[in-house]
Amino acid sequence: MQRRARPIPLGDTDPFTPDAARPVRVRARSLSADAHFDPHRHPWGQLAYCTTGILQAMAAPDEPNLQAVTYIVPPSRAVWFPPGMRHAVTVREAAEFRTLYVHADAVPAGWTSCRMIVVSPLLRELIQAMDAATRRAAEPSRDQLLIQLVLDELAHADTHSLGVPLPRDKRLRALCEAVLNAPGERATLAQWAADTGASERTVARLFREELGTTYQQWRQQAVLAHALPLLARGMPISQVAAATGYASDSAFSAMFKAAMGHPPTRWGLQGDGQR
């Protein structure tokens, strides 16, 4: 049975509000798997990250010309929301949740849209050090050094697309939602298209025009979004492969390694082999 999301109040952000003197602040929370933050926005940028667990973060822009995008966020990744971006977060697996609030004037150049970044070992340790420094009320000079290192590491972070974009066209949106609801179904694009009343050619064109990708590339993102929480729960790779429509463990593992850079065995329980 699917858990019902439990709304979590945003709480008092004043102690964590970044300013010109302290442009990066860290907020740490332990959240259960049913926790959910309703759509909201900040005047500052936010990096959503968890040291353990799985998050589902959604960018929900108000502008009709911008797409809604859902990101599945394992511990080795973090999702960036620029200042003013409306967003929501749901905890899929109990998480040690860390948020970095970044003052608008300190946002890395060009970071005006959402992105998924790879959390390097250095960035992971810097976030931990900033949290510890906050709890100990560390010396301002040390705090400033950590802030500058964090900003530099963010600016040089590798990006990794784990987002699943959702189109505006009603026919394509229906097809995408059907695929997300049945990730193990290996129907062809023509078969999916038939259920929407559109031709395969029309749907392929809509994928290119609305999402800038092919159906096969989009489906791979949807498969990864479904597979990561299963792996995080410790489900055997053979069962994850079957649940995502792959005929063999090896085929699923090859796709996963090509997309994520590591075999799926490193993503069980704690995510990416990090303990």
N, C-alpha and C positions, 0 to 999 in steps of 0.2 A: 504494500500500500504506500502511495506517495505521501510524504510528510507534508503537512500544511505549514506554510511559511509563517513564522512568528515575527510580526513587525517589531523592530528595535528602535527606540527613540534615538535620534542623533545625539542627544545629550548636549551638555554645555561645551561648545567649541572654543570659548574664549581663552582657556589656558593653552590652547594649541594653535591659535590664530597666528599665522606668519605675518611678519612686518618687515620694514626695511632693515631693522637692526638684527632680526633673526629670521631670515627669509625661508628657512626650512624648519619645520617642526614634525616630530614623530609622535603618533598616537598608537598605543598598543592595547588590544582587547582580546580576550578569549571568548569565542562565540560558538554556540552549539549549531548542529546541522540544520536546525529549523529557523535560524536567524535570517532576517531580511530587512534591508534598509529601503524604504520606499523612494521613488524618484525625487531627487532634490538637486540643488546646485550650490556652488560656493563661488565667491569672487576670486578665490585662489585655485591653483592647480592641485590635483590630487593623484598620487600614485597608490594604487590598491595592491597589496601584497600579503601573502600569508607564509609563515615559516613552516607550518604544517597544515594539511587540509586542502580543500578545493573550494574555490569561489566561482560564482557565476556573476559576471558584471555586465551590465547593459548600458550602453550609451543611448539615451532617448532624446535626441535633439528636438526642439520645438519647431525648427525651421522645416517647412515641407519639402525643401529641396535636398535635405540631408537624410541619410539612411539611419535606421536603427540597426545596431550591431550588438550581438551577444558574444561575450568572451568567456571561455572556460579557463580559469586561472589556477594552475598548479603551483607548488612552492618555488619552482625554478623560474617562474615568469611573474610579471607584474603588469597591470594595465594602467595607462595614463589617461586622465581626463583633464583637458585644458580648462582654464578659468571660465566659469559660466556655463560649462557643459552640464546639461541635465543628465543624471545617471542614477542607477539603482544597483544594489549588490545583494545577492542571495548566497548564503553559505550552504554548499552542497555536502561537504564533509566537515565535521567539527574542525575549527581552524584557530590558529594563533594569528590573529589579524593585525596587520601593521598598515597604517596609512601615513604617507608623507604629504604634508600640506606645503605647497611651494608658492611663495608670494608671486604675484603676477609679473613683477619686474625682474624676477630671477628665473623665470621659465626659460629652458634652453631654446636657443634660436630655432625657429621653424616648427616648434611643437604646438601648433595651433589646432591639431585634430587628435583624436584618440589613437593610441597605438599600444601594441603589446611589446614589452621589452624583455630581454633575457637578463635575469638577475645574476650578475657575476659574483664569484666568491667574495671579491672585495666589497661590492655594494651590499651584499648580505651582512658582512661583518660591520660595515659602517652603520647600517640601520640598527643593528644590535647595540653598537657602541653609543649611538645617539640616544637610543631609548634608555640605556644605563646611565648616561650623563644627565638626562632629564630627571631621572629618579633620584640621582645623587646631588642635583643642583651643582653640576661641575663648573669649573672655572670658565668664565666667558671666553678666554683665549682658546681653550680647548674646544669649546662649542663652535667657535668660528672656524677653526681648522677642520672639524668634522663636516660642517656645512659646506665649505668650499670643496672638500673631497667628494661629498655626495653629489653636488652639482656637476662637478667634472666627470664623475663616473656615469651619471645620467646622460650627459651630453654625448658620451662615447659608447653608450650601450647599444648592443645589437638588437635589432627588432626581429620579431618572429610572429607571423600571422597565425593566431589561433581564433580569430574572430569569425563568426558566422553572420555575414550580412543578410539582411532581410529586404526584399524589393518592395516597391510601392505598387507595381502593377498587380491587380487583384488575381489574375490568372496565375502569374508566376509566384505570387505570395502563397496561393493555395497549394501549388506544387511543392514549394519549399517546406511549408509546414507539414505536408504529408510525408515528405522524406524525413524530416526531423522526428516525426511521430513514429516512423517505422524504419529505423536505421539499418535493420537487418534485411530489408527487402531489396533484392537485386534486380528490380525492374529496369528496363531500358528507359532512356529519355522519351522515346516514342510512346511507351506504355504509360509513363507518368503523364505525358502531355495529353493523351487520349482522355484521361479522367478530368482534365480541365477544359476540354472542348477546344483546345488549340492544337495546331499542327506541331510536329517535332521541329520543323524549320522555324516557326514563329517563336517557340519557346527558346530554342538555341540563340536566336537573335536577341531576345529579351535578356537572357543571361549576359550576353556581351554588352548590351546597351545599358542595362540597369546595374549590373554587378561587376562588370569589367572582367569577367572570368568565364570559363566553360562550365558546363554542368558537372563534368568529372572532377574538376578542381574544387568547385563549391561543395560537392558531395563529400570529398575527402575531408574538408574542414568540418562538415557535419558529423562524419564518422569519428573524427578525433574528439569532438565535443562530447559525443556519447561515450567513447571508450575511456577517456581519462578518469571520470568518477568510478567506473567499474574497476579499473586497475587500482585506483586508490583504496577501494574496499577490499583489495586482495583477491579479486576474482581471477581464476586461472586464465592464462592467455588463450587457451583453447576455447573457453566459454566466451571470452570477449570477442575473439575472432568470429565465432558463430553468431553472436548477438549483433555484430556489425556487417554481416553478410559475406564474410570471407570463407572460402572453402577449406582453407588450411591455416595452421598456425604460422607457417613460414611466409605465406603471402601477406598475412596481416602484419607480421613482424617487419618484413621488408618495407611495406608502405609506411609503417610507423617510424622506423629508423630514418628513412629518407626524409620524412616530414619534420621529425622532432630532433634529429641528430643523435639520438640514443635509442637502444632497443627498449621495448615495453617492459622488460624485466626490471629496469631501473626506475620505473614509475609506480611500483606497488607500494601501498600503505603510506610511506612518507614522501613520495614524489621525488623522482629523479635521483634516487639513491641517497638523499640527504637525511641524516639522522640527527 
